[in-house]
Amino acid sequence: PRSQLLQIQRNKMAATMVKMPTSKVTIAYAPVRGLGAAIKMCCEFAGADYEVFEYQGVENKLEVDAWREGWWADKPAMYEKNSMINIPFVVDGETVVSQSNACLTYLGRKYKLLGSNDAELTKVEQCLCELMDLRNTVVGICYGPPDTYEQRAKDHFDNYVQVSFGKFEKWLTVNKTKFLGADVPTVADFHMFEMLDQHETWCKPLGKPQPLDKFPLLKELHTNIRTHPNLAKYFDGPQYKLTINAKRANFF
């Protein structure tokens, strides 16, 4: 009967929606690393009681990245909670935080990962903004026109990466700290790691050398985050094994 079919459909859609209020911090995102990786690393590093909500397909109408159906089904309800809503977002009880850097700074305040004083906080804020410039450039290439992708990607490694990584290498040199904001990790370092790690993987199919070989301080930061005992569960678990980008991207 039509009523039963409608109920089945409602049940499928309900399974794709974030339930509120949450009993623990919830990170809602697509089943990819992308912008969600640093946010998950923040919670993992802090030893937080958190969960990851991955959107899934509803009607399986999309051949690629069917998870978007689940997000589109949930978005109107989440818009009523926060009109800025986009993925990833964080739900903490009744609080809904959208926009990636806002998620990181919210969790950074909650878990004391924004530095120990105003000077360190200011460093963290600057690095978060600079990292988003780098990420947006990468996204423009990975999700850009397929016919120009390879040349743009190679140019990116030859030019933009040298400038962008060079800024962060200089930052570490001048500030004389192991990490971007201090001698202990902050939320900025989790995003820095993710961008470094992506480039170390991305360069291989393009036939480009490992970019970190030219930037020893960044390479050390990458190693220190990758081997930090607080993050062992994350790196051994399913979240780190997700694709870097959505499967409709030129590189994923």
C-alpha positions in Angstrom: 0.0 0.0 0.0 1.1 3.6 -0.6 1.0 4.4 3.1 3.5 1.7 3.9 5.8 2.8 1.1 5.7 6.3 2.4 6.5 5.2 5.9 9.4 3.1 4.6 10.7 6.2 2.8 10.3 8.3 5.9 12.2 5.7 7.9 15.0 5.8 5.4 15.2 9.6 5.5 15.1 9.6 9.3 18.1 7.4 9.3 20.0 10.0 7.4 19.3 12.8 9.8 21.1 14.1 12.8 19.1 13.6 16.0 19.0 16.4 18.4 19.8 17.1 21.2 22.9 15.0 21.0 24.2 13.2 24.1 27.8 13.6 22.8 29.6 15.8 20.4 28.6 14.9 16.9 30.5 15.6 13.7 28.3 15.5 10.7 29.9 15.2 7.3 30.2 13.2 4.1 32.0 9.8 4.1 35.3 11.4 3.0 38.2 13.0 4.8 38.0 16.5 3.3 37.1 19.3 5.7 36.0 16.9 8.4 39.4 15.3 9.0 40.9 18.0 11.2 37.7 18.3 13.2 37.7 14.6 13.9 41.4 14.7 14.8 40.7 17.5 17.3 38.1 15.4 19.2 40.3 12.3 19.0 43.3 14.2 20.3 41.3 15.6 23.2 40.0 12.2 24.2 36.5 13.6 23.7 33.3 11.6 23.9 32.2 12.1 20.3 30.7 10.4 17.3 30.8 10.8 13.6 27.6 11.0 11.6 28.2 10.2 7.9 25.4 11.0 5.5 24.2 8.2 3.3 22.0 7.8 0.2 18.2 7.8 0.5 16.8 6.8 -2.8 20.1 5.8 -4.6 19.3 8.0 -7.5 22.9 9.3 -7.6 25.5 7.0 -9.2 28.4 8.9 -7.6 28.5 10.3 -4.1 25.0 9.1 -3.2 25.6 10.5 0.4 24.5 13.9 -1.0 20.9 12.7 -1.0 21.0 12.2 2.8 22.5 15.6 3.3 19.9 17.3 1.0 17.2 15.5 3.0 18.5 16.7 6.3 19.5 20.2 5.3 16.0 21.9 5.6 15.7 20.7 9.2 19.2 21.8 10.1 18.6 25.1 8.4 15.9 25.8 11.1 18.6 25.2 13.7 21.3 27.2 12.0 20.7 29.2 8.9 24.5 29.1 8.1 24.4 25.3 7.9 26.7 23.5 5.6 28.8 20.4 6.0 30.8 19.7 8.0 29.0 20.8 11.2 29.2 20.1 14.9 26.3 19.4 17.2 26.9 19.7 20.9 23.7 19.2 22.8 21.4 21.9 21.4 24.3 23.8 19.8 24.8 23.6 16.1 28.1 25.0 14.8 28.7 25.4 11.0 31.6 26.6 8.9 34.8 24.5 9.2 37.0 27.1 11.0 34.2 27.9 13.4 33.9 24.2 14.2 37.6 24.0 14.9 37.7 27.1 17.1 34.5 26.0 19.0 36.1 22.6 19.8 39.4 24.3 20.4 37.8 26.4 23.2 36.0 23.4 24.5 39.1 21.2 24.7 41.7 23.9 25.3 43.4 23.4 21.9 43.7 27.1 20.9 47.0 27.8 22.7 47.7 28.8 26.3 47.6 32.6 25.9 46.4 35.4 23.5 49.7 35.4 21.6 49.4 31.7 20.8 45.7 32.1 20.0 46.5 34.8 17.5 49.0 32.5 15.8 46.4 29.7 15.6 43.8 32.0 14.0 46.2 33.3 11.4 47.3 29.8 10.4 43.7 28.6 10.2 42.9 31.3 7.7 46.0 30.7 5.7 45.3 27.0 5.6 41.8 27.6 4.3 43.4 29.6 1.4 45.5 26.6 0.6 42.5 24.2 0.9 40.3 26.4 -1.3 43.0 26.4 -4.0 43.2 22.6 -3.9 39.4 22.2 -4.0 39.3 24.4 -7.1 41.7 22.1 -8.9 40.3 18.7 -7.6 36.7 19.7 -8.4 37.5 21.8 -11.4 37.2 21.0 -15.2 38.6 17.5 -15.9 40.1 18.6 -19.2 42.5 21.1 -17.5 43.0 19.2 -14.3 46.3 17.5 -14.9 48.1 20.6 -16.1 46.6 22.7 -13.3 47.6 20.1 -10.7 51.2 19.9 -11.9 51.4 23.7 -12.0 50.0 23.8 -8.4 52.9 21.6 -7.2 55.5 23.5 -9.2 54.4 26.9 -8.0 51.6 27.4 -5.4 52.8 24.6 -3.1 56.3 26.0 -3.0 55.0 29.4 -2.0 52.3 28.1 0.4 54.5 25.5 2.1 57.3 28.0 2.2 55.2 30.4 4.2 54.5 27.8 6.8 58.1 26.7 6.9 59.2 30.3 7.5 56.5 30.6 10.1 58.0 27.7 12.1 61.5 29.0 11.6 60.7 32.5 12.9 58.5 31.4 15.8 60.8 28.6 16.8 58.0 26.2 17.8 57.4 22.6 17.0 53.9 23.3 15.9 52.1 26.2 14.4 50.9 27.9 17.6 53.1 26.5 20.3 55.3 23.5 21.2 52.2 21.4 21.6 49.5 20.8 19.0 46.5 23.1 18.5 43.6 22.8 16.1 45.6 24.5 13.4 48.1 21.6 13.4 45.4 19.1 12.6 44.4 21.0 9.5 48.0 21.5 8.6 48.7 17.8 8.9 45.7 17.0 6.7 46.8 19.4 3.9 50.4 18.1 4.1 49.2 14.5 4.1 47.0 15.1 1.1 49.8 16.6 -0.9 52.1 13.7 -0.1 49.5 11.4 -1.6 48.3 13.6 -4.4 51.8 14.1 -5.9 52.3 10.4 -6.7 49.8 9.9 -9.6 51.1 13.2 -11.0 54.7 12.0 -11.0 55.8 14.9 -8.8 58.3 14.6 -5.9 57.2 14.5 -2.3 56.9 18.2 -1.5 57.9 17.7 2.2 61.4 16.8 1.2 62.0 20.5 0.6 60.5 21.6 3.9 62.1 19.9 6.9 60.2 21.7 9.7 56.9 20.9 8.0 58.0 17.3 7.5 58.8 17.1 11.2 55.4 18.5 12.1 53.7 16.0 9.9 55.6 13.1 11.5 54.9 14.4 15.0 51.2 14.5 14.4 51.2 11.2 12.6 52.9 9.4 15.4 51.3 11.2 18.4 49.8 8.5 20.7 46.6 10.6 21.2 45.9 10.0 17.5 46.8 6.4 17.1 43.2 5.3 17.2 42.3 7.8 14.5 45.1 6.7 12.2 44.4 3.0 12.7 40.6 3.5 12.3 38.2 3.8 9.4 38.1 7.7 9.3 41.7 8.0 8.1 41.1 5.3 5.5 38.3 7.3 3.8 39.0 8.9 0.4 40.5 12.3 0.6 37.8 13.9 -1.7 34.4 12.9 -2.9 34.5 10.4 -5.8 33.2 12.9 -8.3 36.5 14.8 -7.9 39.4 14.6 -10.3 41.5 13.2 -7.5 40.1 11.3 -4.6 
